[in-house]
Protein backbone atom coordinates (compact mmCIF):
# COMPACT_ATOMS: atom_id res chain seq x y z
CA UNK A 1 0.00 0.00 0.00
CA UNK A 2 1.35 3.41 -0.92
CA UNK A 3 0.15 6.91 -0.13
CA UNK A 4 -0.22 9.73 -2.62
CA UNK A 5 1.37 13.17 -2.29
CA UNK A 6 -0.63 16.35 -2.52
CA UNK A 7 0.09 17.75 -5.97
CA UNK A 8 1.05 21.27 -4.92
CA UNK A 9 3.53 20.02 -2.39
CA UNK A 10 5.02 17.63 -4.90
CA UNK A 11 5.62 20.47 -7.35
CA UNK A 12 7.25 22.54 -4.62
CA UNK A 13 9.69 19.78 -3.79
CA UNK A 14 10.51 19.01 -7.41
CA UNK A 15 11.45 22.63 -7.95
CA UNK A 16 13.28 23.20 -4.72
CA UNK A 17 14.94 20.00 -3.57
CA UNK A 18 18.45 19.18 -4.62
CA UNK A 19 20.32 17.42 -1.87
CA UNK A 20 20.32 14.96 0.93
CA UNK A 21 22.11 14.25 4.15
CA UNK A 22 22.84 11.98 7.03
CA UNK A 23 22.31 12.56 10.70
CA UNK A 24 24.11 12.51 13.99
CA UNK A 25 22.07 11.35 16.97
CA UNK A 26 24.42 13.24 19.29
CA UNK A 27 22.64 16.42 18.28
CA UNK A 28 25.46 17.72 16.08
CA UNK A 29 24.77 18.48 12.45
CA UNK A 30 26.12 15.89 10.05
CA UNK A 31 27.32 17.75 6.96
CA UNK A 32 28.13 16.26 3.60
CA UNK A 33 28.69 17.59 0.11
CA UNK A 34 31.36 19.30 -1.88
CA UNK A 35 31.68 22.84 -3.14
CA UNK A 36 30.47 26.00 -1.47
CA UNK A 37 28.55 26.80 -4.66
CA UNK A 38 26.47 23.64 -4.38
CA UNK A 39 22.78 23.73 -3.64
CA UNK A 40 22.51 23.37 0.14
CA UNK A 41 19.81 21.40 1.89
CA UNK A 42 19.27 20.64 5.57
CA UNK A 43 17.04 18.08 7.26
CA UNK A 44 15.67 18.17 10.78
CA UNK A 45 14.25 14.81 11.85
CA UNK A 46 12.71 13.83 15.20
CA UNK A 47 14.19 10.36 15.78
CA UNK A 48 16.87 7.85 14.86
CA UNK A 49 16.99 6.67 11.27
CA UNK A 50 17.41 3.12 12.56
CA UNK A 51 13.63 3.01 13.19
CA UNK A 52 13.03 1.38 9.78
CA UNK A 53 10.04 3.70 9.51
CA UNK A 54 9.45 7.46 9.40
CA UNK A 55 13.01 8.66 9.97
CA UNK A 56 14.57 5.83 7.98
CA UNK A 57 12.45 6.85 5.00
CA UNK A 58 13.65 10.44 5.23
CA UNK A 59 17.27 9.34 5.29
CA UNK A 60 16.68 7.18 2.24
CA UNK A 61 15.06 10.09 0.45
CA UNK A 62 17.96 12.39 1.17
CA UNK A 63 20.44 9.76 0.05
CA UNK A 64 18.53 9.39 -3.18
CA UNK A 65 18.64 13.14 -3.82
CA UNK A 66 22.32 13.34 -3.03
CA UNK A 67 23.16 10.48 -5.36
CA UNK A 68 21.14 11.94 -8.22
CA UNK A 69 21.98 15.65 -7.89
CA UNK A 70 24.98 16.08 -5.64
CA UNK A 71 24.79 18.88 -3.07
CA UNK A 72 26.08 20.13 0.22
CA UNK A 73 23.79 18.75 2.89
CA UNK A 74 23.32 18.68 6.62
CA UNK A 75 21.02 16.71 8.90
CA UNK A 76 20.36 16.78 12.62
CA UNK A 77 18.08 14.94 15.02
CA UNK A 78 15.98 17.34 17.06
CA UNK A 79 13.41 16.49 19.73
CA UNK A 80 11.99 19.68 21.28
CA UNK A 81 10.22 22.72 19.85
CA UNK A 82 13.09 24.88 21.08
CA UNK A 83 15.52 22.76 19.08
CA UNK A 84 13.28 22.93 16.02
CA UNK A 85 13.30 26.72 16.01
CA UNK A 86 16.98 27.02 16.93
CA UNK A 87 18.10 24.80 14.05
CA UNK A 88 15.69 26.29 11.53
CA UNK A 89 17.14 29.68 12.37
CA UNK A 90 20.73 28.42 12.30
CA UNK A 91 20.40 26.95 8.82
CA UNK A 92 18.66 30.09 7.59
CA UNK A 93 21.46 32.29 8.90
CA UNK A 94 23.99 30.04 7.16
CA UNK A 95 22.27 30.60 3.84
CA UNK A 96 20.90 27.12 3.20
CA UNK A 97 18.64 27.01 0.16
CA UNK A 98 16.17 24.43 1.49
CA UNK A 99 15.44 23.27 5.05
CA UNK A 100 13.11 20.33 5.67
CA UNK A 101 11.41 19.70 9.01
CA UNK A 102 10.39 16.07 8.93
CA UNK A 103 7.06 15.91 10.73
CA UNK A 104 3.91 17.83 11.58
CA UNK A 105 5.47 18.91 14.85
CA UNK A 106 7.93 21.16 12.99
CA UNK A 107 5.24 23.29 11.39
CA UNK A 108 4.80 25.97 14.06
CA UNK A 109 8.55 26.59 14.28
CA UNK A 110 8.80 26.84 10.50
CA UNK A 111 5.95 29.37 10.40
CA UNK A 112 7.78 31.55 12.93
CA UNK A 113 11.25 31.33 11.40
CA UNK A 114 10.58 31.37 7.63
CA UNK A 115 9.79 35.12 7.36
CA UNK A 116 13.17 35.93 8.92
CA UNK A 117 15.07 34.20 6.09
CA UNK A 118 13.28 34.90 2.80
CA UNK A 119 16.07 33.35 0.70
CA UNK A 120 15.68 29.98 2.45
CA UNK A 121 12.72 27.73 1.61
CA UNK A 122 11.24 25.79 4.54
CA UNK A 123 9.25 22.60 3.99
CA UNK A 124 7.47 20.48 6.60
CA UNK A 125 6.34 16.94 5.89
CA UNK A 126 2.76 16.28 7.01
CA UNK A 127 2.42 20.07 7.20
CA UNK A 128 -0.28 22.19 5.57
CA UNK A 129 0.92 25.76 6.14
CA UNK A 130 2.17 27.77 3.17
CA UNK A 131 3.88 31.11 2.73
CA UNK A 132 6.22 32.98 0.44
CA UNK A 133 9.03 30.60 1.34
CA UNK A 134 7.11 27.96 3.27
CA UNK A 135 5.42 24.80 2.00
CA UNK A 136 4.05 21.55 3.36
CA UNK A 137 3.73 18.00 2.08
CA UNK A 138 0.56 16.16 2.96
CA UNK A 139 0.26 12.37 2.64
CA UNK A 140 -3.02 10.54 2.09
CA UNK A 141 -2.20 8.18 4.94
CA UNK A 142 -5.82 7.66 5.86
CA UNK A 143 -6.67 5.73 2.70
CA UNK A 144 -4.24 2.82 3.16
CA UNK A 145 -4.92 2.96 6.91
CA UNK A 146 -8.57 2.24 6.14
CA UNK A 147 -7.53 -0.73 3.99
CA UNK A 148 -5.32 -1.99 6.81
CA UNK A 149 -8.34 -1.77 9.09
CA UNK A 150 -10.39 -3.84 6.66
CA UNK A 151 -7.71 -6.52 6.77
CA UNK A 152 -7.40 -6.37 10.55
CA UNK A 153 -11.16 -6.62 11.00
CA UNK A 154 -11.23 -9.63 8.71
CA UNK A 155 -8.33 -11.42 10.42
CA UNK A 156 -9.02 -10.85 14.11
CA UNK A 157 -10.15 -13.96 15.92
CA UNK A 158 -10.81 -12.29 19.26
CA UNK A 159 -12.82 -9.39 17.86
CA UNK A 160 -10.34 -6.91 19.37
CA UNK A 161 -7.76 -4.86 17.44
CA UNK A 162 -5.53 -2.01 18.59
CA UNK A 163 -3.64 1.10 17.56
CA UNK A 164 -0.46 2.38 19.20
CA UNK A 165 1.03 5.77 18.34
CA UNK A 166 3.99 7.83 19.43
CA UNK A 167 2.24 11.10 20.30
CA UNK A 168 -1.19 12.45 19.41
CA UNK A 169 -0.28 14.33 16.24
CA UNK A 170 -3.27 15.12 13.98
CA UNK A 171 -2.06 12.98 11.03
CA UNK A 172 -1.58 9.99 13.33
CA UNK A 173 -5.00 10.43 14.91
CA UNK A 174 -6.63 10.65 11.48
CA UNK A 175 -4.94 7.48 10.30
CA UNK A 176 -6.04 5.60 13.42
CA UNK A 177 -9.63 6.81 12.93
CA UNK A 178 -9.49 5.51 9.35
CA UNK A 179 -8.09 2.18 10.55
CA UNK A 180 -10.91 1.87 13.07
CA UNK A 181 -13.49 2.68 10.39
CA UNK A 182 -12.04 0.00 8.14
CA UNK A 183 -12.04 -2.57 10.92
CA UNK A 184 -15.67 -1.82 11.74
CA UNK A 185 -16.63 -2.05 8.06
CA UNK A 186 -15.24 -5.57 8.00
CA UNK A 187 -16.58 -6.54 11.40
CA UNK A 188 -19.17 -4.13 12.84
CA UNK A 189 -18.89 -5.44 16.40
CA UNK A 190 -15.08 -5.23 16.55
CA UNK A 191 -13.54 -3.45 19.55
CA UNK A 192 -10.74 -1.01 18.74
CA UNK A 193 -8.28 -0.21 21.51
CA UNK A 194 -6.09 2.89 21.25
CA UNK A 195 -3.09 4.21 23.13
CA UNK A 196 -0.13 6.57 22.78
CA UNK A 197 3.35 6.02 24.13
CA UNK A 198 4.13 9.70 24.68
CA UNK A 199 7.32 9.65 22.61
CA UNK A 200 8.73 8.14 19.43
CA UNK A 201 11.89 6.36 20.54
CA UNK A 202 11.23 4.34 23.72
CA UNK A 203 11.18 0.75 22.48
CA UNK A 204 10.45 -0.65 25.95
CA UNK A 205 7.46 1.63 26.37
CA UNK A 206 6.18 0.56 22.97
CA UNK A 207 6.46 -3.06 24.02
CA UNK A 208 4.64 -2.38 27.30
CA UNK A 209 1.76 -0.68 25.48
CA UNK A 210 1.47 -3.63 23.13
CA UNK A 211 1.53 -6.17 25.95
CA UNK A 212 -1.20 -4.20 27.71
CA UNK A 213 -3.41 -4.34 24.62
CA UNK A 214 -2.63 -8.02 24.10
CA UNK A 215 -3.69 -8.55 27.71
CA UNK A 216 -7.06 -7.07 26.71
CA UNK A 217 -7.33 -9.64 23.88
CA UNK A 218 -6.09 -7.52 20.97
CA UNK A 219 -4.70 -9.86 18.33
CA UNK A 220 -4.01 -7.34 15.53
CA UNK A 221 -2.17 -4.07 16.31
CA UNK A 222 -1.51 -1.15 13.97
CA UNK A 223 1.53 0.76 15.20
CA UNK A 224 2.71 4.20 14.09
CA UNK A 225 5.40 5.02 16.63
CA UNK A 226 8.72 5.12 14.75
CA UNK A 227 11.53 3.58 16.82
CA UNK A 228 9.20 2.98 19.77
CA UNK A 229 7.03 0.91 17.46
CA UNK A 230 9.76 -1.72 17.24
CA UNK A 231 8.68 -2.73 20.73
CA UNK A 232 5.25 -3.63 19.37
CA UNK A 233 6.85 -6.17 17.06
CA UNK A 234 8.84 -7.57 19.99
CA UNK A 235 5.68 -8.04 22.05
CA UNK A 236 3.88 -9.77 19.20
CA UNK A 237 6.79 -12.16 18.69
CA UNK A 238 6.74 -13.11 22.37
CA UNK A 239 3.01 -13.77 22.44
CA UNK A 240 1.30 -16.27 20.19
CA UNK A 241 -1.35 -15.44 17.63
CA UNK A 242 -0.76 -11.68 17.56
CA UNK A 243 -0.29 -9.80 14.28
CA UNK A 244 1.14 -6.33 13.56
CA UNK A 245 0.58 -3.74 10.85
CA UNK A 246 3.67 -1.60 10.20
CA UNK A 247 3.77 2.03 9.14
CA UNK A 248 5.58 4.61 7.00
CA UNK A 249 7.99 2.12 5.41
CA UNK A 250 7.77 -1.54 4.43
CA UNK A 251 8.33 -3.15 7.83
CA UNK A 252 7.70 -6.74 6.79
CA UNK A 253 11.37 -7.55 7.36
CA UNK A 254 11.28 -6.34 10.98
CA UNK A 255 9.35 -9.40 12.13
CA UNK A 256 8.00 -11.28 9.11
CA UNK A 257 6.46 -14.00 11.24
CA UNK A 258 3.97 -11.54 12.82
CA UNK A 259 3.71 -8.73 10.24
CA UNK A 260 0.73 -8.82 7.89
CA UNK A 261 1.68 -5.68 5.96
CA UNK A 262 2.60 -2.01 6.25
CA UNK A 263 0.93 1.31 5.51
CA UNK A 264 3.69 2.80 3.37
CA UNK A 265 4.68 6.35 2.45
CA UNK A 266 7.13 6.48 -0.44
CA UNK A 267 9.32 9.02 1.34
CA UNK A 268 12.38 8.56 -0.89
CA UNK A 269 10.33 9.60 -3.91
CA UNK A 270 8.64 12.41 -1.97
CA UNK A 271 12.01 13.93 -1.16
Secondary structure, DSSP 8 states (H G I E B T S, - for coil): -B--B-HHHHHHHHHH--------TTSS-EEE-S-TTS-EEEEEESS-GGGSSHHHHHHHHHHHHHHHH--EEEEEE--SHHHHHHHHHHHHHTT-SEEEEESGGGHHHHHHHHTT-TTSEEEEET----BTTEEEE-B-HHHHHHHHHHHHHHH-SSSEEEEEESS--HHHHHHHHHHHHHHHHH-TT-EEEEEE-SSSS-HHHHHHHHHHHHHTT--EEEEE-GGGGHHHHHHHHHSTT-EEEEEES--TTTSTTTEEEEEE--HHHH-
